[in-house]
């Protein structure tokens, strides 16, 4: 009887992982071509020591590949052409802190949200002219650094044009554009601009990298959600959403947030 009981336990242990894995689609080793920019810490950036791409989104998509029995191959693209590249099928999935909105949905499909994102006003630590979005808008000497087409850019337009009516053209003369998000932060640090809008995770990353150099002003400006992007009608949408749901349910995504928003910053 003891032998039979032990055999039953071993059989149950052997079966459990297979059943767990079987709850998700099996892509049978399919190659998924992923793309990012490597310029948006802590979501995606180059490791200062190795030059290899690392970050929250790398870990999340690599884990999706494991759970779906797929191989992830990474490529790099600048932000301004990434959505078009995924739309055209050059890549299967894109990740770059991309906010879900109706305009982008016309070009590509979004996965379910993987993080809720809010914009914050990042300034130099010794800044005393800015107390809120209104004081920034009122001081015409102040400039905002932004990357064209990003949420920070549109949020900047909102701050500078609070009374804009439908059909009116916003005044962007005080928005200084940069090719990468990191370049706008460097411009803030050097004094070329006076404020950059970024999400809370990125704020933590940059403030951790340069202690006592930056601070935030006021509360959140705007609220949106990030999703991975896929070509319209992609057959990967269902499997990727299923993998994301399992990663939320078992705490994997929470673990990533702790790793990249807190532990990585603290270790710097």
Backbone as a ProteinNet text record, in pm:
[ID]
protein_1_A
[PRIMARY]
XXXXXXXXXXXXXXXXXXXXXXXXXXXXXXXXXXXXXXXXXXXXXXXXXXXXXXXXXXXXXXXXXXXXXXXXXXXXXXXXXXXXXXXXXXXXXXXXXXXXXXXXXXXXXXXXXXXXXXXXXXXXXXXXXXXXXXXXXXXXXXXXXXXXXXXXXXXXXXXXXXXXXXXXXXXXXXXXXXXXXXXXXXXXXXXXXXXXXXXXXXXXXXXXXXXXXXXXXXXXXXXXXXXXXXXXXXXXXXXXXXXXXXXXXXXXXXXXXXXXXXXXXXXX
[TERTIARY]
83.7	0	87.5	199	289.1	350.7	386.1	445.3	346	219.2	115.8	90.2	89.6	67	179.9	305.9	420.2	413.7	373.9	361.7	257.3	148.6	42.6	91.3	168.5	221.9	318.1	408.3	503.7	433.2	327.6	251.7	185.9	132	66.4	166.5	288	391.3	433.1	443	484.6	379	252.3	143.2	118.5	139.9	103.6	167	301.3	359.1	302.3	278.5	224.6	87.2	5.9	-127.7	-118.3	-25	-9.7	33.4	130.8	178	69.5	-14.1	-117.7	-228.7	-233.4	-337.5	-308.6	-187.4	-150.4	-126.3	-145.8	-117.8	28.3	53.2	188.7	223.9	319.8	358.2	467.4	505.2	591.7	722.9	785.7	917.3	915.7	801.3	790.5	880.6	942.4	1025.6	936.8	946.3	874.5	977.3	963.8	1056.7	1004.3	1076.9	1038.3	1127.2	1074.9	1152.1	1130.9	1236.8	1230.9	1331.8	1349.1	1436.1	1565.3	1563.7	1678.8	1708.4	1603	1624.8	1521.6	1460	1352	1364.6	1468.3	1484.5	1371.6	1328	1382.2	1308.8	1229.8	1156.3	1246.2	1332.7	1426.5	1545.6	1667	1788.6	1908.1	2022.3	2144.4	2215	2250.6	2324.6	2456.2	2483.1	2606.2	2733.3	2725.9	2844	2865.3	2756.1	2769.4	2720.5	2638.7	2581.8	2460.4	2425.5	2310.8	2180.1	2074.7	1945.1	1886.1	1843.2	1782.3	1663.7	1585.7	1476.8	1348.1	1248.3	1117.6	1055.3	1053.6	986.4	1063	1195.3	1273.4	1235	1235.1	1203.7	1061.4	967.9	827.9	808.7	863	844	922.6	1041.2	1115.5	1037.8	971.3	890.1	767.9	707.5	595.7	640.4	760	813.2	827.9	879.4	895.3	761	663.1	533	457.3	487.6	418.4	501.9	618.1	709.1	746.1	792.6	834.9	974.3	1045.7	1179.3	1170.4	1221.1	1217.6	1350.4	1341.2	1458.9	1437.2	1532	1516.3	1581.7	1516.5	1572.1	1553.4	1620	1611.3	1554.2	1478.4	1419.7	1404.4	1413.8	1385.3	1235.4	1199.3	1058.6	972.3	1022.2	937.4	895.3	963.2	924.2	877.8	878	849	707.4	607.6	469.7	448.7	507.4	495.1	563.7	678.9	751.9	670.1	601.5	515.7	393.4	338.7	224.6	259.2	381.4	423.8	468	473.7	512.2	661.3	740.4	884.4	915.7	830.4	843.8	706.9	709	583.1	524.2	612	564.9	660.3	604.3	684.9	662.2	768.8	761.8	847.1	784.6	861.5	780.5	711.9	627.2	521.6	451.5	358.5	218.6	165.6	34.1	-76.3	-174	-289.6	-380.4	-404.5	-501.1	-568.5	-678.4	-760.3	-688	-608.9	-537.3	-441.3	-366.7	-271.8	-343.4	-460.2	-536.5	-578.4	-579.1	-612.3	-499.9	-378.3	-262.6	-219.6	-233.2	-182.8	-280.7	-259.7	-335.5	-254	-322.5	-259.5	-293.3	-198.2	-228.5	-310.2	-353.7	-412.5	-307.4	-348.8	-251.1	-162	-36	54.2	99	71.2	103.9	22.8	-15.4	-85.8	16.8	11.3	116.4	60.9	132.4	97.7	220.8	200.9	310	337.8	465.6	507.2	604.4	606.1	693.5	830.2	932.1	1068.4	1145.5	1209	1286.1	1419.7	1508.1	1633.5	1607.8	1693.8	1672.3	1667.2	1735.4	1738	1632.5	1537.7	1433.5	1336.6	1311.1	1217.1	1115	1114.9	1020.8	889.8	890	775.1	710.8	581.8	508.8	399.3	355.6	249.9	245	161.3	155.4	120.7	34.2	-5.1	110.8	195.2	308.9	410	421.1	510.3	457.2	328.3	268.5	279.8	267.6	266.9	404.7	510.3	646.3	697	690	721.4	870.4	953.9	1097.1	1129.6	1035.5	1061.8	1034.9	1119	1108	1085.2	1012.2	990	1067.5	1137.4	1203.5	1113.1	1103.8	1016	1064.8	1014.7	1040.3	912.6	924.8	807.1	720.2	587.6	492.8	471.8	537.3	524.2	416.9	380.1	281.9	332.7	464.5	520.8	502.9	515.7	496.6	352.9	255.5	115.5	74.5	132.1	103.8	162.5	280.1	341	253	197	104.3	-14.9	-62.7	-175.5	-143.9	-21.2	18.7	30.9	88	112.4	-11.4	-111.9	-234.1	-357.6	-372.8	-480.9	-620.9	-631.9	-764.4	-787.1	-712.1	-722.6	-860.3	-920.5	-1050.8	-1033.5	-1132.6	-1128	-1104.2	-1007.2	-976	-866	-833.6	-725.4	-590.3	-491.7	-356.9	-281.1	-225.4	-153.6	-22.6	18.7	146.2	254.2	344.7	451.8	586.5	586.7	712.6	803.1	745.2	826.8	857.5	828.3	862.6	986.2	1094	1217.9	1225.5	1235	1227.5	1365.7	1368.3	1491.1	1464.7	1570.5	1555.4	1525.5	1575.2	1551.7	1505.9	1439.8	1392.4	1511.1	1615.4	1733	1799.3	1795.8	1856	1781.4	1650	1572.7	1606.9	1630.7	1668.6	1807.8	1897.9	2032.2	2026.1	1934.1	1916.6	1863.2	1775.8	1726.1	1840.5	1922	2034.2	2131.4	2154.6	2252.1	2193.4	2059.7	1996.5	1944	1945.9	1895.3	1743.1	1677.9	1533.2	1507	1384.4	1353.5	1263.3	1206.7	1118	1101	1084.8	1052.6	939.1	842.4	732.8	763.8	748.2	775.8	693.9	682.7	605.1	682.4	609.7	666	784.3	775.9	885.1	1012.5	1000.1	1116.9	1171.6	1082.7	1126.5	1216	1170.4	1248.5	1384.4	1385.5	1509.9	1610.1	1565.6	1657.3	1700.3	1608.9	1646.9	1741.9	1725.6	1817.7	1955	1958.6	2086.7	2167.1	2096.7	2161.8	2104.3	2142.6	2087.9	2112.5	2009.8	2017.5	2029.7	2007.4	2013.9	1874.2	1773.8	1637.7	1539.4	1420.3	1308.3	1179.9	1067	938.3	858.8	770.5	685.6	539.9	467.6	324.6	291.6	167	119.9	122.3	47.2	46.6	-24.1	28.7	-32.7	-77	-206.9	-255.4	-243.8	-310.3	-315.6	-343.2	-257.4	-276.4	-219.6	-236.2	-193.1	-101.5	0.5	93	45.1	68.7	42.8	150.3	174.3	261.2	183.2	253.5	185.4	214.9	113.8	125.7	61	95.6	33.8	-116.4	-193.7	-338.4	-375.1	-461.9	-507.1	-407.6	-300.8	-197.8	-255.4	-214.2	-259	-189.3	-94.8	-26	-101.6	-201.9	-268.9	-330.2	-404.3	-467.4	-366.8	-265.8	-164.7	-87.8	-50.2	25.1	-61.7	-187.4	-277.2	-295.9	-303.1	-316.6	-193.3	-75.4	48.4	54.7	16.7	15.5	-78.1	-195.2	-291.5	-232.7	-161.8	-101.9	10	83.5	192.4	140.3	23.6	-40.6	-91.3	-153.3	-216.6	-115.9	0.6	97	199.7	183.3	270.7	398.8	417.2	541.4	558.9	452.1	463.6	492.1	433.7	464.3	611.8	663.8	805.3	895.4	854.7	932.4	934.9	821	815.5	906.5	908.8	998.9	1144.7	1174.5	1312.5	1364.1	1284.1	1333.7	1304.1	1194.8	1162.6	1228.6	1263.5	1316.8	1453.7	1462.5	1588.9	1702	1673.8	1779.5	1828.3	1734.6	1771.1	1853.1	1810.5	1878.4	2022.4	2042.5	2174.5	2273.4	2228	2315.9	2411.2
-120.7	0	126.2	121	236.1	260.7	150.4	162.7	223.6	176.4	229.6	377.5	413.7	553.6	640.9	593.8	668.4	684	577.1	583.2	685.4	690.8	786.1	929.8	953.5	1087	1128.8	1038.1	1068.4	1096	1018.5	1039.5	1176.5	1215.1	1345.2	1457.7	1442.6	1543.5	1555.4	1440.3	1440.1	1502.9	1481.4	1529.3	1678.5	1729.4	1867.6	1971.2	1964.9	2064.9	2058.7	1937.1	1923	1986.6	1964.3	2024.7	2176.9	2226.7	2371.6	2432.1	2366.5	2417.3	2409.1	2304.8	2283.6	2385.5	2470.2	2572	2687.3	2696.2	2800.5	2739.7	2818.1	2766.9	2725.4	2623.3	2575.1	2616	2707.6	2755.7	2670.6	2562.5	2458.3	2514.3	2600.5	2651.2	2762.5	2818.1	2926.8	3045.2	3105.8	3223.6	3348.8	3427.9	3555.4	3667.4	3752.9	3865.2	3985.5	4022.2	4133.2	4253.9	4373.5	4494.7	4594.3	4667.2	4774.8	4881.7	4982.7	5095.5	5099.7	5040.3	5046	5188	5264.7	5403.8	5449.1	5353.8	5391.3	5312.8	5342.2	5269.8	5302.8	5207.1	5072.1	4969.1	5015.3	4921.2	4856	4933.5	4878.4	4971.3	4917.4	4997.4	4904.7	4959.2	4880.2	4872.1	4751.9	4731.9	4809.8	4899.6	4979.4	4894.7	4774.3	4688.9	4603.3	4551.5	4455.4	4509.5	4613.6	4664.2	4585.7	4478.1	4395.7	4462	4439.6	4494.9	4428.5	4508.6	4456.6	4545.3	4501.2	4583.3	4505.8	4575.2	4516.9	4449.8	4518.9	4464.4	4347.5	4351.2	4235.9	4111.6	4125.8	4010.8	3961.3	4055.3	4015.6	3938.3	3988.2	3920.8	3791.3	3787.9	3661.8	3556.1	3597.6	3504.3	3458.8	3549.3	3510.3	3401.3	3418.5	3315.7	3181.2	3180.8	3055.5	2988.4	3067.8	3011	2960.2	3015.8	2973.6	2876.2	2836.4	2748.2	2812.5	2937.5	3011.1	3068.5	3095.8	3154.6	3302.3	3388.6	3532.5	3577.6	3647.4	3708.8	3860	3934.3	4078	4158.8	4268.8	4367.3	4505.1	4604.5	4742.1	4832.7	4932.2	5028.9	5161.5	5270.6	5400	5411.5	5495.9	5510	5554.8	5648.7	5711.1	5618	5503.3	5409.9	5274.3	5258.5	5126.8	5079	5165.2	5123.5	5086.2	5163.9	5132.8	5000.9	4975.4	4850.7	4729	4739.6	4629.1	4619.4	4731.4	4734.4	4662.2	4681.9	4623.2	4478	4425.5	4286.6	4262.7	4369.1	4350	4282.4	4307.2	4244.5	4192.5	4092.3	4033.5	4108.8	4163.6	4230	4342.9	4456	4571.5	4612	4663.2	4703.9	4827.1	4937.3	5059	5155.3	5102	5187.2	5255.3	5178.6	5235	5241.4	5362.3	5381.8	5338.5	5269.7	5224.7	5344.1	5372.5	5477.6	5445	5513.4	5481.6	5511.3	5617.2	5651.3	5540.5	5488	5380.8	5249.6	5229.7	5107.7	5097.7	5208.6	5205.1	5142.8	5140.7	5089.6	4950.7	4924.3	4797.9	4746.3	4622.6	4566.2	4580	4606	4610.2	4484.1	4438.8	4336.1	4399.3	4315.8	4369.7	4455.6	4554.6	4640	4558.1	4596.4	4528.9	4620.6	4750.6	4840.4	4968.7	5027.4	5155.2	5266.2	5363.8	5463.6	5603.8	5681.1	5821	5906.3	6026	6117.7	6210.1	6232.9	6322.6	6427.5	6543.1	6651.6	6635.1	6602	6587.4	6715.6	6771.3	6895.3	6876.6	6974.1	6968.4	6988.7	6935	6935.8	7076.4	7171.9	7309.2	7399.1	7342.3	7420.5	7479.3	7611.2	7675.4	7764	7762	7846	7773.4	7641.4	7560.7	7497.9	7517.4	7455.1	7360.8	7379.1	7297.1	7323.6	7251.4	7275	7419.1	7483.7	7620.4	7718	7702.4	7792.9	7772	7647.6	7622.7	7691.4	7676.2	7736	7888.1	7946.5	8092.1	8154.5	8078.9	8131.4	8097.3	8194.3	8169	8147.3	8161.9	8135.1	7986.5	7908.5	7767.6	7678.3	7575.3	7481.6	7338.9	7261.6	7119.1	7036.1	6933.6	6839.3	6720	6676.1	6563.1	6492.3	6371.4	6292.2	6294	6330.8	6348.6	6223.4	6243.7	6133.7	6051.1	6088.5	6012.2	6074.8	6001.7	6053.3	6178.6	6182.3	6301.1	6423.9	6405.6	6517.3	6568.2	6476.5	6519.4	6577.5	6523.5	6579.9	6720.1	6739.9	6873.1	6972.9	6929.6	7015.6	7054.1	6958	6984.8	7087.5	7081.1	7178.1	7317.9	7327.2	7456.9	7516.3	7432	7478.5	7433.7	7479.7	7428.2	7465.3	7570	7615.7	7592.1	7497.1	7470.1	7412	7465.6	7417	7320.8	7236.5	7142.4	7217	7167.4	7229.2	7332.5	7381.1	7478.1	7409	7477	7422.5	7456	7354	7382.4	7455.9	7536.1	7605.9	7513.6	7468	7376.9	7447.1	7579.5	7653.6	7635.4	7594.7	7576.2	7428.5	7344.6	7201.9	7177	7135.7	7106.2	6955.8	6915.3	6773.3	6708.8	6581	6501.9	6366.6	6307.2	6179.4	6063.9	6071.7	5966.4	6028	5947.1	5993.1	6027.6	5944.7	5969.3	6102.1	6142.4	6270.1	6388.2	6374.9	6483.6	6496.1	6382.3	6385.9	6446.3	6413.2	6471.1	6621.9	6666.2	6809.8	6879.4	6811.3	6864.9	6877.8	6776.2	6776.1	6890.1	6916.5	7019	7159.9	7171.2	7302.1	7352.1	7267.3	7308.4	7312.6	7234.1	7242.3	7246.3	7274.7	7295.6	7189.5	7103.5	6999.3	6890	6766.6	6652.1	6576.4	6533.4	6452.8	6305.6	6226	6082.7	6005.3	5873.3	5788.8	5763	5713.6	5696.5	5600.8	5494.3	5397.4	5461.4	5537.1	5602.8	5708.1	5778.5	5875.1	5807	5691.7	5618.2	5578.4	5536.4	5494.1	5607.7	5720.8	5832.8	5896.6	5906.6	5964	5871.4	5740	5645.6	5648.2	5672.3	5675.6	5800.9	5911.6	6038.9	6096.5	6042.8	6091.2	6240.5	6309.5	6452.2	6544.4	6489.8	6571.9	6616.9	6529	6557.8	6550.8	6606.2	6589.7	6598.3	6560.8	6575	6687.4	6746.8	6856.4	6811.5	6824.1	6795.9	6649.5	6625.6	6489.4	6450	6343.6	6288.7	6382.9	6386.9	6462.8	6360.6	6330.2	6230.7	6089.4	5998.7	5859.4	5771.3	5672.3	5585.1	5447.1	5357	5218.6	5177.1	5097.8	5044.6	4908.8	4883.3	4751.2	4718.5	4589.7	4548.9	4561.8	4584.6	4603.5	4488.2	4453.1	4347.5	4393.4	4327	4357.4	4333.2	4413.2	4396.4	4253.1	4192	4057.3	3947.6	3979.8	3881.1	3762.1	3642.2	3522.7	3506.6	3595.5	3590.2	3662.8	3742.6	3825.3	3740.9	3639	3553.4	3483.3	3414.9	3349.7	3446.3	3562.3	3657.4	3708.9	3737.5	3781.3	3672.4	3548.1	3437	3427	3443.1	3438.2	3555.1	3675.1	3790.7	3768.6	3712.2	3686.9	3592	3489.6	3394.6	3460.4	3551.5	3621.1	3720.2	3778	3862.6	3777.6	3665.6	3581.5	3521.5	3481.5	3414.9	3511.8	3641.8	3740.4	3770.2	3712.5	3734.1	3881.5	3946.9	4087.9	4177.5	4144.8	4220.1	4205.3	4084.1	4060.1	4141.7	4155.9	4238.6	4384.1	4433.4	4571.9	4593.8	4501.1	4511.9	4508.1	4418	4401.6	4528.1	4584.8	4693.5	4832	4848.4	4981.5	5011.2	4905.5	4925.8	4860.4	4728.6	4659.2	4706.8	4719.7	4761	4902.7	4991.7	5129.9	5134.3	5057.4	5058	5004.3	4913.3	4851	4941.3	5046.9	5135.7	5213
0	0	0	80.7	84.4	-52.6	-119.7	-252.9	-350.3	-341	-429.2	-401.2	-271.9	-235.1	-287.6	-271.9	-320.8	-472.3	-540.2	-686.4	-728.2	-652.7	-685.2	-667	-558.4	-533.2	-643.8	-682.2	-787.8	-920.1	-947.3	-1070.2	-1069.5	-953.5	-943.3	-964.3	-905.1	-920.8	-1067	-1133.6	-1274.1	-1363.4	-1327.8	-1412	-1392.1	-1269.2	-1237	-1328.4	-1353.7	-1441.3	-1582.4	-1630.5	-1765.9	-1775.2	-1672.8	-1673.2	-1667.2	-1583.5	-1571.2	-1703.6	-1769.3	-1896.8	-2002.3	-1989.9	-2090.2	-2086.6	-1982.8	-1976.7	-2072.8	-2124.1	-2219	-2357.1	-2463.3	-2597.8	-2612.4	-2689.9	-2717.8	-2860.6	-2874.3	-3007.2	-3071.2	-3003.1	-3061	-3117.3	-3039.2	-3077.3	-3179.9	-3208.6	-3307.5	-3270.5	-3368.3	-3345.4	-3348.1	-3242.5	-3233.7	-3239.7	-3339.1	-3355.8	-3277.2	-3173.4	-3086.2	-3114.1	-3086.6	-3111.7	-2998.4	-2967.4	-2870	-2909.3	-2823.9	-2859.2	-2778.8	-2659.8	-2568.5	-2520.4	-2498.3	-2455.6	-2353.8	-2280.8	-2189.6	-2058.8	-1978.3	-1852	-1755.6	-1671.4	-1661	-1748.1	-1844.7	-1930.1	-2034.3	-2097.7	-2195.1	-2207.7	-2195.9	-2205.6	-2216.2	-2251.7	-2264.9	-2130.2	-2091.5	-1967.4	-1975.6	-1880.1	-1884.4	-1884.6	-1829.8	-1819.5	-1944	-2000.5	-2110.6	-2245.5	-2242.4	-2365.9	-2413.3	-2342.8	-2379.7	-2335.7	-2413.9	-2379.7	-2256.4	-2160.8	-2038.4	-2001.5	-1901.7	-1851.3	-1832.5	-1781	-1748.5	-1870	-1982.2	-2100.3	-2160.9	-2156.2	-2200.9	-2121.2	-1989.8	-1904.3	-1927.5	-1945.5	-1963.8	-2094.1	-2203.6	-2332	-2337.8	-2278	-2272.6	-2194.6	-2087.1	-2009.2	-2088.7	-2164.2	-2250.9	-2346.5	-2403.6	-2493	-2424.5	-2301.6	-2227.5	-2203.2	-2162.9	-2127.8	-2249.5	-2365.5	-2487.3	-2570.3	-2517.6	-2591.3	-2724.9	-2718.2	-2836.8	-2812.6	-2919.6	-2910.5	-2944.8	-2856.4	-2878.5	-2940.2	-3051.2	-3113.3	-3115.4	-3056.6	-3037	-3147.2	-3183.6	-3273.8	-3215.9	-3273	-3224.7	-3333	-3288.5	-3380.1	-3306.4	-3377.9	-3316.7	-3293.7	-3196.7	-3159.4	-3277.5	-3357.4	-3458.6	-3571.9	-3585.6	-3692.5	-3637.7	-3507	-3448.8	-3478.5	-3458.6	-3481.1	-3627.3	-3717.9	-3861.1	-3893.4	-3830.8	-3856.4	-3812.9	-3699	-3654.4	-3744.9	-3781.7	-3874.9	-4005.1	-4054.1	-4181.1	-4168.7	-4046.1	-4026.6	-4018.6	-4003.7	-3987.9	-3854.5	-3755.9	-3624.3	-3581.9	-3493.2	-3445.5	-3328	-3242.5	-3120.8	-3086.1	-3042.9	-3007.4	-2864.1	-2801.2	-2660.1	-2640.7	-2598.8	-2572.1	-2486.9	-2385.1	-2302.8	-2387.3	-2471.5	-2568.3	-2507.6	-2498.9	-2439.4	-2534.6	-2480.3	-2557.3	-2584.6	-2712.3	-2745.9	-2878.7	-2905.7	-3022.7	-3153.6	-3156.5	-3279.7	-3320.2	-3224.9	-3254.9	-3287.3	-3227.3	-3254.5	-3401.2	-3471.7	-3613.4	-3695	-3639.5	-3712.8	-3667.8	-3538	-3483.3	-3376.7	-3334.2	-3222.8	-3094.9	-2984.9	-2853.6	-2775.4	-2694.2	-2595.9	-2483.6	-2390.6	-2268.6	-2197.3	-2119.3	-2050.3	-1957.5	-1950.9	-1857.5	-1744.8	-1756.9	-1647.2	-1662.2	-1549.9	-1550.3	-1535.1	-1623.4	-1631.6	-1608.4	-1526.8	-1503.5	-1528.5	-1581.5	-1611.1	-1492.2	-1465.2	-1357.3	-1411.3	-1346	-1386.8	-1320.3	-1400.4	-1350.6	-1379.2	-1275.4	-1287.4	-1216.9	-1230.5	-1156.9	-1007.3	-925.6	-781.4	-723.4	-788.2	-735.5	-798.8	-872.4	-939.1	-836.5	-844.7	-752.7	-824.3	-957.6	-1033.4	-1063.8	-1046.8	-1088.6	-965.8	-949.7	-838.8	-887	-1012.1	-1069.7	-1219.5	-1295.6	-1440.6	-1476.9	-1397.2	-1426	-1417.2	-1316.6	-1301.4	-1413.3	-1460.7	-1574.4	-1700.1	-1726.4	-1845.5	-1842.8	-1723.7	-1711.7	-1734.1	-1708.4	-1723.4	-1863.7	-1954.2	-2094.9	-2121.2	-2020.4	-2037	-2023.7	-1973.2	-1943.3	-2063.8	-2081.3	-2192.8	-2142.3	-2220.7	-2192	-2293.9	-2246.9	-2336.1	-2360.2	-2485.9	-2518.6	-2643.8	-2661.9	-2782.1	-2865.9	-2990.5	-3076.3	-3080.4	-3070.2	-3082.6	-2957.6	-2846.6	-2722.6	-2633.5	-2528.4	-2433.5	-2363.4	-2338	-2276.8	-2364.3	-2495.3	-2588.5	-2583	-2589.3	-2589.1	-2453.2	-2345.7	-2213.6	-2202	-2264.7	-2265.3	-2339.7	-2452.7	-2525.6	-2437.7	-2358.2	-2270.9	-2164.4	-2110.2	-2007.8	-2067	-2185.5	-2247.3	-2313.4	-2338.5	-2405.7	-2327.8	-2204	-2118.6	-2166.8	-2245.1	-2289.9	-2438.4	-2494.9	-2638.2	-2671.7	-2778	-2824.1	-2940.9	-2963.3	-3074	-3204.9	-3281.9	-3410.1	-3403.7	-3282.4	-3268.6	-3276.3	-3330.5	-3338.5	-3209.9	-3140.7	-3016.6	-3042.3	-2946.4	-2953.2	-2896.5	-2984.4	-2943.2	-2935.2	-2937.8	-2947.8	-2826.1	-2713.9	-2592.8	-2567.2	-2663.5	-2653.4	-2739.7	-2677.4	-2749.2	-2772.3	-2898.2	-2933.9	-2936.5	-2895.8	-2894.5	-2959.6	-3012.9	-3083.1	-2988.4	-2866.9	-2768.2	-2637.5	-2556.3	-2425.8	-2336.5	-2341.1	-2259	-2290.5	-2417.6	-2456.1	-2394.3	-2381	-2318.9	-2170.5	-2103.9	-1962.6	-1946.6	-2038.9	-2033.8	-2054	-2141.8	-2164.5	-2039.5	-1967.2	-1840.5	-1740.8	-1733.5	-1639.9	-1669	-1797.7	-1836.8	-1839.1	-1824	-1820.1	-1953.3	-2055.9	-2187.1	-2190.2	-2105.4	-2086.2	-1936	-1898.1	-1756.3	-1695.9	-1780.5	-1728.7	-1833.2	-1786.1	-1871.5	-1804.1	-1881.8	-1828.6	-1850	-1746	-1758.4	-1657.2	-1681.3	-1591.4	-1462.7	-1363.7	-1229.6	-1228.5	-1309	-1313	-1366.1	-1475.4	-1531.7	-1435.8	-1366.4	-1265.1	-1162.6	-1113.4	-1013.6	-1069.4	-1197.4	-1259.4	-1272.1	-1322.2	-1342.7	-1210.8	-1115.5	-986.9	-912.1	-931	-869.4	-933.3	-1066.1	-1136.8	-1102.3	-1077.5	-1046.4	-917.3	-802.6	-675.1	-655.4	-604.8	-572	-693.2	-813.7	-934.7	-977.2	-957.4	-1002.4	-885.4	-910	-819.1	-901.4	-841.9	-909.9	-844.9	-926.3	-880	-886.1	-774.3	-773.3	-794.7	-830.1	-851.2	-997.1	-1028.9	-1164.1	-1261.1	-1383.9	-1493.8	-1597.7	-1602.5	-1697.2	-1643.1	-1708.8	-1664.4	-1785.8	-1810.2	-1926.1	-1899.1	-1995	-1977.9	-2091.6	-2058.7	-2157.9	-2207.8	-2336.3	-2392.8	-2494.7	-2519.9	-2629.1	-2759.7	-2870	-2997.5	-3093.3	-3174.1	-3273.4	-3403.5	-3510.3	-3639	-3630.3	-3702.2	-3705.2	-3743.1	-3660.5	-3688.5	-3655.8	-3582.3	-3551.2	-3474.4	-3513.6	-3442.8	-3308.7	-3278.7	-3149.8	-3039.6	-3075.5	-2975.2	-2864.4	-2898.9	-2798	-2709.3	-2767.8	-2684	-2593.8	-2646	-2563.7	-2449.2	-2476.1	-2368.7	-2264	-2308.9	-2213.8	-2125.3	-2185.4	-2107.8	-2009.6	-2055.1	-1965.7	-1847.4	-1875.2	-1767.7	-1664.1	-1711.1	-1616.5	-1536.9	-1600.2	-1531.9	-1427.9	-1454.9	-1354	-1238.1	-1271.1	-1169.3	-1072.6	-1123.1	-1033.6	-974.6	-999.1	-936.7	-1011.4	-1130.7	-1204	-1240.1	-1285.9	-1325.3	-1204.6	-1090.8	-969	-933.4	-953.8	-926.9	-1018.4	-1144.8	-1237.4	-1192.2	-1147.8	-1102.4	-983.2	-890.7	-776	-822.1	-914.1	-961.9	-1029.1	-1120.5	-1204	-1148.5	-1075	-1023.3	-889.5	-814.8	-679.5	-660.9	-681.9	-654.5	-744.7	-875.5	-967.4	-936.5	-909.1	-876.3	-747.5	-647.7	-518.3	-529.2	-626.4	-640.4	-713.8	-775.1	-851.6	-761.2
[MASK]
++++++++++++++++++++++++++++++++++++++++++++++++++++++++++++++++++++++++++++++++++++++++++++++++++++++++++++++++++++++++++++++++++++++++++++++++++++++++++++++++++++++++++++++++++++++++++++++++++++++++++++++++++++++++++++++++++++++++++++++++++++++++++++++++++++++++++++

